[in-house]
Amino acid sequence: MPAYNAEATLQASVDSVQQQAYAEWELLLIVDMNSQDGTLEMAHAMAEQEPRIRLIKNLSRGGCVFNRNQGLREARGDFICLLDSDDLWHPRKLEKQIIHVTETGADLACTGYGWMSCDGQPLPTVVLPPERITHGDLLLENHIGCLTIMLRRARFPNLEFIEFLHEDYILWLRLLRETEAHGLRENLATYRLARHSRSGNKFHAAAKRWAILRRFEKLPLPRALWCFGHYAFGALKKRTA
């Protein structure tokens, strides 16, 4: 869990981890070196009170991608999950997902999630993934919510995000060249809409999506146009729903 100026939301996000029915977890709480509010003090207090929280601080630089990668390098569990410092897990998220990956043998899995407003009010939108997600499926639509991911660490020992918008999408595409993702069609997490998110500028986000299809996935122009058209139609549908 990377945390940057997260004083207003950090407690609720950490609480949602501590309230998990599945108790065998370790939370790597990574405080950004540029954070200017009381995030670090809050994180210190949390780590002192909860032995399953490991505080990571005073890194050489900041940024969400850098901090996430630091967490990936230091993770010690059999499975890796991600949660931002303004999002929430439902109490049985880990329990149900561990059962799911055990039954399916999945190396990469995700669940459904709902939305809430920036001030924490529930919204009607719920995103449920397909039961199976291939690389081809993901090219058309990103069904994998970062806050719902569960990765088998032994299967992916060299996980790393790159510094680019939609860095999670880029990583999922790379991993799905090797395997399929398994989706648990239950709403087990809540994503907070941020006032000033990195992907808030839709034209900028669309340009980066095009760059992913052409530069990172190296799709030929006709297929890239087909995938981008599918993405653009889906984005327009969401905005007009």
C-alpha positions as CSV (number, residue, x, y, z in Angstrom):
1,M,0.0,0.0,0.0
2,P,1.8,3.1,-1.2
3,A,0.7,6.2,0.7
4,Y,1.1,9.9,-0.4
5,N,-0.7,12.7,1.5
6,A,-3.2,10.0,2.5
7,E,-4.0,11.4,6.0
8,A,-7.8,11.6,5.2
9,T,-8.2,8.0,3.9
10,L,-5.4,5.9,5.2
11,Q,-7.1,4.8,8.4
12,A,-10.1,3.4,6.6
13,S,-7.9,1.6,4.0
14,V,-5.7,0.0,6.7
15,D,-8.8,-0.9,8.7
16,S,-10.2,-2.8,5.8
17,V,-7.1,-4.9,5.8
18,Q,-7.1,-5.5,9.5
19,Q,-10.8,-6.5,9.3
20,Q,-10.1,-9.4,6.9
21,A,-11.5,-12.8,7.9
22,Y,-8.4,-14.3,6.6
23,A,-5.8,-13.4,9.2
24,E,-2.4,-14.6,7.7
25,W,-1.4,-11.4,5.9
26,E,1.4,-8.8,6.1
27,L,0.7,-5.2,5.0
28,L,3.7,-3.4,3.5
29,L,2.8,0.3,4.1
30,I,5.1,2.4,1.9
31,V,5.1,6.1,2.7
32,D,6.1,8.4,-0.1
33,M,9.1,10.5,0.7
34,N,7.4,13.6,-0.6
35,S,4.3,13.2,1.6
36,Q,3.6,16.5,3.4
37,D,0.7,15.8,5.7
38,G,0.5,13.5,8.7
39,T,0.7,10.2,6.7
40,L,4.1,9.2,8.1
41,E,3.0,9.8,11.7
42,M,-0.2,7.8,11.2
43,A,1.7,5.0,9.5
44,H,4.2,4.8,12.4
45,A,1.4,4.5,14.9
46,M,-0.3,1.8,12.9
47,A,2.9,-0.2,12.6
48,E,3.5,0.1,16.3
49,Q,0.1,-1.2,17.2
50,E,-0.2,-4.0,14.6
51,P,2.7,-6.5,14.1
52,R,1.4,-7.5,10.7
53,I,2.1,-4.0,9.3
54,R,5.6,-3.4,8.1
55,L,6.4,0.3,7.5
56,I,8.7,1.2,4.6
57,K,9.9,4.8,4.5
58,N,12.8,7.1,3.6
59,L,13.2,5.7,0.1
60,S,15.5,7.4,-2.4
61,R,12.7,8.8,-4.4
62,G,8.9,9.1,-4.6
63,G,6.0,8.2,-6.9
64,C,3.3,5.6,-6.9
65,V,5.1,3.3,-9.4
66,F,8.5,3.4,-7.6
67,N,6.8,2.7,-4.2
68,R,4.7,-0.2,-5.6
69,N,7.9,-1.7,-7.0
70,Q,9.6,-1.4,-3.7
71,G,6.7,-3.3,-2.1
72,L,6.9,-6.0,-4.7
73,R,10.6,-6.5,-4.1
74,E,10.1,-6.7,-0.3
75,A,7.0,-8.9,-0.3
76,R,7.5,-12.2,1.5
77,G,4.1,-13.9,1.2
78,D,3.0,-16.7,-1.2
79,F,0.6,-14.3,-2.8
80,I,0.8,-10.6,-3.6
81,C,-2.2,-8.2,-3.5
82,L,-2.4,-4.5,-4.0
83,L,-4.4,-1.8,-2.4
84,D,-4.1,1.9,-2.6
85,S,-4.4,4.1,0.5
86,D,-7.8,5.4,-0.5
87,D,-9.5,2.2,-1.5
88,L,-11.1,-0.6,0.6
89,W,-11.3,-4.4,0.8
90,H,-14.5,-6.1,1.9
91,P,-14.0,-8.2,5.0
92,R,-14.0,-11.6,3.2
93,K,-11.9,-10.5,0.2
94,L,-8.8,-12.4,1.0
95,E,-10.6,-15.4,2.4
96,K,-12.8,-15.9,-0.7
97,Q,-9.9,-15.2,-3.1
98,I,-7.6,-17.6,-1.4
99,I,-10.2,-20.3,-1.7
100,H,-10.8,-19.3,-5.4
101,V,-7.1,-19.5,-6.4
102,T,-6.7,-22.8,-4.5
103,E,-9.6,-24.4,-6.3
104,T,-8.7,-23.0,-9.8
105,G,-4.9,-23.2,-9.5
106,A,-4.8,-19.6,-10.8
107,D,-1.5,-17.8,-10.8
108,L,-3.3,-14.5,-11.4
109,A,-6.8,-13.7,-10.2
110,C,-9.1,-10.8,-9.6
111,T,-12.5,-10.0,-8.1
112,G,-15.3,-7.6,-8.8
113,Y,-15.4,-4.2,-7.2
114,G,-17.7,-1.3,-6.6
115,W,-17.2,2.5,-6.8
116,M,-17.6,5.2,-4.2
117,S,-17.3,9.0,-4.5
118,C,-14.2,10.9,-3.4
119,D,-16.0,11.6,-0.1
120,G,-16.8,7.9,0.5
121,Q,-20.4,7.8,-0.7
122,P,-21.4,4.5,-2.4
123,L,-22.1,4.7,-6.1
124,P,-24.2,2.2,-8.2
125,T,-21.4,1.1,-10.5
126,V,-20.1,-2.4,-9.9
127,V,-17.5,-4.0,-12.1
128,L,-17.5,-7.8,-12.3
129,P,-14.8,-9.6,-14.3
130,P,-15.3,-12.6,-16.6
131,E,-14.4,-16.0,-15.1
132,R,-11.5,-16.4,-17.5
133,I,-9.5,-13.5,-19.0
134,T,-7.0,-14.1,-21.8
135,H,-4.5,-11.7,-23.3
136,G,-6.8,-11.1,-26.2
137,D,-9.7,-10.3,-23.9
138,L,-7.5,-7.8,-22.0
139,L,-6.5,-6.0,-25.2
140,L,-10.2,-5.1,-25.7
141,E,-11.0,-4.2,-22.1
142,N,-9.1,-4.1,-18.8
143,H,-11.3,-6.3,-16.6
144,I,-8.7,-6.4,-13.8
145,G,-9.0,-3.9,-11.0
146,C,-5.7,-3.3,-9.4
147,L,-7.2,-3.3,-5.9
148,T,-8.6,-6.8,-6.6
149,I,-5.5,-8.5,-7.9
150,M,-3.9,-11.6,-6.4
151,L,-0.6,-12.9,-7.8
152,R,1.2,-16.1,-7.0
153,R,4.7,-14.8,-6.2
154,A,6.6,-18.0,-7.1
155,R,5.1,-17.9,-10.6
156,F,6.1,-14.3,-11.1
157,P,9.3,-13.7,-9.2
158,N,10.3,-10.5,-11.1
159,L,7.2,-8.4,-11.0
160,E,7.8,-4.7,-11.8
161,F,5.6,-1.8,-12.9
162,I,7.0,0.6,-15.5
163,E,6.7,4.4,-15.3
164,F,3.8,5.0,-17.7
165,L,0.1,5.8,-17.3
166,H,-1.9,2.7,-16.9
167,E,1.1,0.9,-15.6
168,D,-1.0,-1.8,-14.0
169,Y,-2.7,-2.5,-17.4
170,I,0.8,-2.9,-19.0
171,L,1.8,-5.4,-16.4
172,W,-1.3,-7.5,-16.7
173,L,-0.9,-7.6,-20.5
174,R,2.7,-8.8,-20.0
175,L,1.7,-11.5,-17.5
176,L,-1.2,-12.7,-19.6
177,R,1.1,-13.6,-22.4
178,E,2.1,-16.5,-20.2
179,T,-1.2,-17.5,-18.5
180,E,-4.9,-16.7,-18.1
181,A,-6.5,-14.7,-15.3
182,H,-9.3,-16.1,-13.2
183,G,-12.1,-13.8,-12.2
184,L,-14.2,-14.2,-9.1
185,R,-17.5,-12.6,-9.9
186,E,-18.2,-11.1,-6.5
187,N,-18.0,-7.5,-5.4
188,L,-15.2,-7.7,-2.8
189,A,-13.5,-4.3,-2.9
190,T,-14.4,-0.6,-3.3
191,Y,-12.6,1.9,-5.5
192,R,-12.6,5.6,-4.6
193,L,-13.0,8.1,-7.4
194,A,-10.3,10.7,-6.9
195,R,-10.7,14.4,-7.6
196,H,-7.4,14.7,-9.3
197,S,-6.4,11.1,-10.5
198,R,-3.5,10.5,-12.9
199,S,-6.0,9.2,-15.5
200,G,-8.6,12.0,-14.9
201,N,-7.8,13.7,-18.3
202,K,-9.7,11.3,-20.6
203,F,-7.9,12.6,-23.8
204,H,-4.5,12.1,-22.2
205,A,-5.6,8.6,-21.0
206,A,-6.8,7.7,-24.4
207,A,-3.5,8.7,-26.0
208,K,-1.6,6.6,-23.5
209,R,-3.9,3.6,-24.2
210,W,-3.1,4.0,-27.9
211,A,0.6,4.1,-27.1
212,I,0.3,0.9,-25.1
213,L,-1.4,-1.0,-28.0
214,R,1.2,0.2,-30.5
215,R,4.5,0.7,-28.5
216,F,4.3,-2.0,-25.8
217,E,2.0,-4.6,-27.4
218,K,3.3,-3.8,-30.9
219,L,0.0,-4.5,-32.5
220,P,-0.3,-4.0,-36.3
221,L,-2.4,-0.9,-37.1
222,P,-5.6,-2.7,-38.1
223,R,-5.8,-4.7,-34.8
224,A,-4.7,-1.7,-32.8
225,L,-7.6,0.3,-34.3
226,W,-10.0,-2.5,-33.5
227,C,-8.9,-2.7,-29.9
228,F,-8.8,1.0,-29.4
229,G,-12.3,1.4,-30.9
230,H,-13.6,-1.2,-28.5
231,Y,-12.0,0.7,-25.6
232,A,-13.3,4.1,-26.8
233,F,-16.8,2.7,-27.2
234,G,-16.8,1.2,-23.7
235,A,-15.5,4.4,-22.2
236,L,-18.2,6.5,-23.9
237,K,-20.8,4.0,-22.7
238,K,-19.7,4.3,-19.1
239,R,-19.8,8.2,-19.3
240,T,-23.3,8.2,-20.7
241,A,-24.8,5.5,-18.5
